[in-house]
Amino acid sequence: MTLISYLTNITFDHGAVKTLGAEMEALGMKRPLIVTDKGLVAAGLIDTVRGVIPNDKAATIFDGTPANPTEAAAKQALAAYREAGCDGIVAVGGGSSMDLAKAVMLMVEHPGALDDYAMIKGGVPKITANMPPLIAIPTTAGTGSEVGRGAVIVMDSGVKTALVSPHLIPKRAICDPDLTLDLPAGLTAATGMDALTHCIETYISPKVNPPAEAIALDGVARAVKHLERAVKDGHDREARWNMMMASMEGAMAFQKGLGAVHSMSHPLGALPEPRLHHGTLNAVIMPTVLRFNHDFVGDKYDTLRRIMGLSSNADLPQAIADMNARLKLPENLRAMGVTEAMIPVAAEQAEHDHCTPTNPRPVDRAGFEALFAEAMG
């Protein structure tokens, strides 16, 4: 039986951030904790957000979100939430800030270790609706976490794992492409490829969900047409609008399931050193996994070629690799600082990752070791 649900309220357009005060009022939020990172504070984006919060609302800022959100940072943010007597959360940033905010939202009323609620440990039914409200405001166009039901957290054990529940979907998503206009070209490229990966992996997942596939294909078309434009000119407002839409669509669709690209990027993203960006990892790994899955997707690569404007006999994995090159992303994992010594542990964790069961082609630990070796270049 297939469960299909899209369950949050989204305000989407240039200038949408101005609706924050009204959304807080609708949710009864008077003392929000703003979860963000130091880079956005320095860039002045948090001043923009605070500027649209009514004066009768007392906002507390937690700017300690790391590049890959951790359980340790969630505990620090939870302490700030409780100390300030907060009654809701506003996440401002990329996927890291939004995922960290979801972890904090969960921890406010859910006792015990955060790891107890991990999907791979049977934690999904333990997550209830007893949580403070969360408003998510993305400042990148990549993860789509503002409409997603999951949060990926590096636990204290060092394992990067997912918390998944419909109750983790933010109560409101405010998607304002203007907040991405000054995103650097490199980060625009990396987050954009994250969105494209979500759409492609969702589409080729073997689970049955035609609405998700339709949304994913629309996201593929938007990303392929507009990502390079956004990288070339960050103030191309049409390109920014379409990339934020592609990002949101990827997350709306990936409830259908992702695949081995994410299974491989998750353990590498959990490494303390080198610090590896999730979207960049997805971009670099995707050609390898597309080659691996080739004979297990029916005619879906034909559809992707058509949607992407490629010839009917084009090499789809190579087309992705060529796009990475044009975007000036790394050629392989080795160029990102990954070494052979990291592969055995990463392959073991990838085998048990929550995305592995929905990869089109079954893959075990040995298979992942081979995939990592190929992606090393």
N, C-alpha and C positions, 0 to 999 in steps of 0.2 A: 504494500500500500504506500502511496506517495503522499507526503505532507508538503504542501505548498503554502507559504505564508510570507507576507511583506507587511511588517507590523508597526512602523514608526511614522511620525509626521515630519516632513521635510520641507524646509523653506529654501528654495534654490534660485539664486540670480545674483547679479552684480548688486552690491549694497545690502544683501540679505542680513548681514551682521547687525544692522540697525534694529532688527526685530528681537534681539536678545532680551531686552527689558520686558517686552510683552510676553515672551515665552516663559521667563522666570516667574512673572506674575501669575500666569496660567497654571504653573506647577506649584505655586505657593512657596517659591524659593526666595528666602530673604537673606541668608548668610552663605553664599556659595564658596566652595573651595575651587579656585581656578588651577587646574593641573596643566602645566606647560613645561617648557625647558628654557634654559638661560639664553639660548640663541634668540628665541622669539622675544624675550624681554629686552635684550640688547637691540634688536631690530625695531623696537617700538610697536610691534603688533599687539602686545598685551595692553599698551596704553590705548590703542584703538578700541580694543574690546572693553576695557574698563570705562572708556568714554561714553559707551552706550548703555551702561548699567545705571539705573536710577540712583540718585543720591541716598535714598532710604535703604539701599541694599548694601550690606557690609561684606565686601569681598576679601578673601584671604588668598594669597598667591603661594602655590608650591611650584617652584621652578627646577626641581631636582630630577626631572625625568631623564634617564640615560638613553643612549642611542638604541639599545635593546632593553626594553623595560624589565625590571627585576623585582622579585619578591621583596628584596631588601628596600628598594625605593618605595614600593607600595606600603610597606610598614611605616616608613618615614612620613609619607603623605597622609596615612591614616592618623598618625599622631597629630599632625597639623590640623586635620579635620576635627578631631575631637577637642583639641586644645582651644580652637576658635569657636566651638559650638556650632559648626556648620550644619546646614539642613539640606544640602544639595551640592552637586558637582558640575562645573563647566570645564570640559576638556577643550583645550586650544592647542592645536599642533598637528603633527603627522600621526601616523599609526601608533608610534610609541607612546605619545601623551594620551591618546584615546584608549589604548589598551591598558595603560597604567591606571587611568581613571576608572575603567571597568573593574579592575582588581580591587581598587579602594572601595568602590560602590558595593562590591560583594562582601568585603571584609567588615564593613560597618555593622552589619547585623548577622553575619554568618560566622560562628565561632570555629576554633580549631585552625589547623594549618591550611594555608592556601592550596597546597598540593592535594589535599583531601578532595577538592572539588574539580580536579583535573579530569578531562574527558577520558583519557586512557586508563584512569583508575576508577571508572564508574561514577564520576562525580556529577554528571549531568542532572540526575533526578534530585540531588541534594541541594541544588540551587533553587531558591524560592523567589517569589516576587517581593519579599520583604527587604527592600533596598531604598535608599534615597534616590531622588530623581537625578538623571544625568542629561545634560545638554552637550552635544558634541559639535565643535566648530573646526573643520579641517583647514589646515593652512598649506597642505600639499595635495597633489592629485595622484594618489597611489594606492593606499591600502583600502580606502572605502570603509574604514572601521566605524565611521559615523552611522552606518546603517547595518553593521554586522552584528551577529549574535555571539561572536567569540572574542577572546583576548589571548594573545600568545605572550607568555611570561617566562623569563628565565628564573626558575625556582632556586631556592637556596642550595639545592643539590647540584646545581650547574646544568640541569636539563631544561631545555626550552620546550614548554608544553602548553597545551591549549585549555582554556576554560571556555565552555560552550553551553549556552542556554538562551532561549528566547528572552529570558528576563534580563539578559545583559545588553540587549539592544537599547541604545539611548532613547529616552522618552521624546527627545527632539533632536533633529539634525539641522544645523544652519550652514548651508553650503554657499559661500560667497567667493566666487572666482577672483574677485579683487584682492583677496588676502594672499593670493599666490603670485601676483604680478612681479614681485621682486625676488622670487625664489631663484637661486643661482642655476645656471644652465646645467651643471653636472647633476644637481639634485633633482631638477626638473626631469632630466633624462632617466635617472635611476628610479624615481617614483613612478614615472609614466610607464616604464617597462614593467613595474610591479603590477600596475593596473592591467596592462595587456596580458601579462601572465595569468592573472586571475581569470580574465575572460576566456583565454584559450584553454586553460586547464579545466575550467568549469564546462566548457562546451564539449570537450572530448571525454569527460568523466562518463563512465558507463551507467550511472544512475539515471532514472527516468524523471525528467522534469522539463517538458517542452517550454514553458514560460521562461524558466531560467536560461535555457539555451538561446531563446530569442533575444533576451536581454543581453546575454554574453556576446552574441554576434553583433548587436548594435554597438556594444562597447568596443569590440575589435575594430569595427569600421571607423569609429570616432578616433580611437587612439592612433591607428595607422595614418589617418589623414591629418591629424592635428599635433601629434607629439613633436615631430621635427620642427614644425612651425613654432611651437611654444619654446623649444630649446633655442632656436635661432633668434626669436624676438619675444622676450618674456612679457612684454606689454601688449602682445597680440591678444586682445580681450576675447575675441571669438575662439581662438585656439585654447586659451585658458578655460573658457566656459565649457568647451567640449571635452577637455581633458578631465575636468572635475566631474563631468557627467559620466565619462568612461570609467573613472575610478569608482564612483558610486554604483554604477551598474555592475562592475566586477564583484563588489561585495554583496549586492542584492542577489546576484546569481550564484555565488560560490557556496551557498547552503547546499547546492547539488553535490558538492564535493570537489576537492582539488586533486593533486596527484604527486608524482615523484619529484617534480621540481621543488615543491614546498617541503617535501619530506627530506630532501637533501639540504635545502637552505636553512631549515630550522636548527639543526645541530651546529652548523658552521656559524650561524648568527649568535649562538650561545657562547662562543669562545671568548674568554676574557681578552685574549690577544691572538691575532690581530682583531680589531673591532671591524666587523664586516657589515656593510649595509644590506638589509634584506632585499630591497628591490634590485640592487646591483647583482646580488647572488642569483636571484631568479632569472635575470636577463642572461647572465653568463651560462647558467646551467640549462636553460630552456632548449637550445638546439640539440644538446646531447639526449635529453629525455624525449624530444619529438622524434628523433631517429629511432630510439628504443621502442617507442609506441607505434611505429608506422603501420605495422600489419594488424593492429588490434583496434582500429578506430573506424572501420567500415569506410564510408565515403566522406567522412568529416573533414579530412585534409583537403578534399576537392572543394568543399564549401568554404573553408578558410581561405584557400587560394583565391576564390572568386571574390569573397568579401574584402580581401586585402589588395585586390587589383593585380594579382599575379597571373602569369600564364598558366594554362591548365597542366603543364608538365614541369612547373617550377619546383625547385628543391625548397620545400617549406622551411626545414631547419636552417638551411643556408641563408634563406631570406631573413630570418631572425638574426643570424650572426652578422649579416651585412648591415642590418639596421643598427645593431649594437655598435658596429664599427663607425657608422656615420654619426652616431651619437657620442662617439669617443669614450665608450665604456670599455672596461678591460676585456682582453681577448679570451682569457681563460682564468681558472681558479688560481693557478700558479702566479699569475700577474697580480692577483689580489693578496698574495702572501700566504696562501694555503700550502701546506707541505704534505708529503706522503705520510709522515708520521701521524697526521691528524685523521687520516682516512678510516682506519679500523674502528675507532670509537664513533666517528660520524656515521659510518655505515650501520653499525649496531643500533644507534639511536634512530636512524632513518627507517630501518625495518619496522620499528615499533611506533613510528610517528602516526598521528591520527589521520594524515592525508594519504598514507600508503594504500589502505583498502580500496580507495576510489580511483587509483591509477588504472588506466585501461588495460595494461599488461601486468600480470602478477610479478612482483619483484621481491626477492629475499635478500639476506645480508650479502651473499656473494654477488648477487646482481648489482646491489648498490656499490659494492667495492669496485666493480667494473665500470659503473657509470661515473663514479668519482674519478677513477683513473683517466677515463676519456675526457672528462671536463677539465682535468688538470692541464691538458694540452701537450 
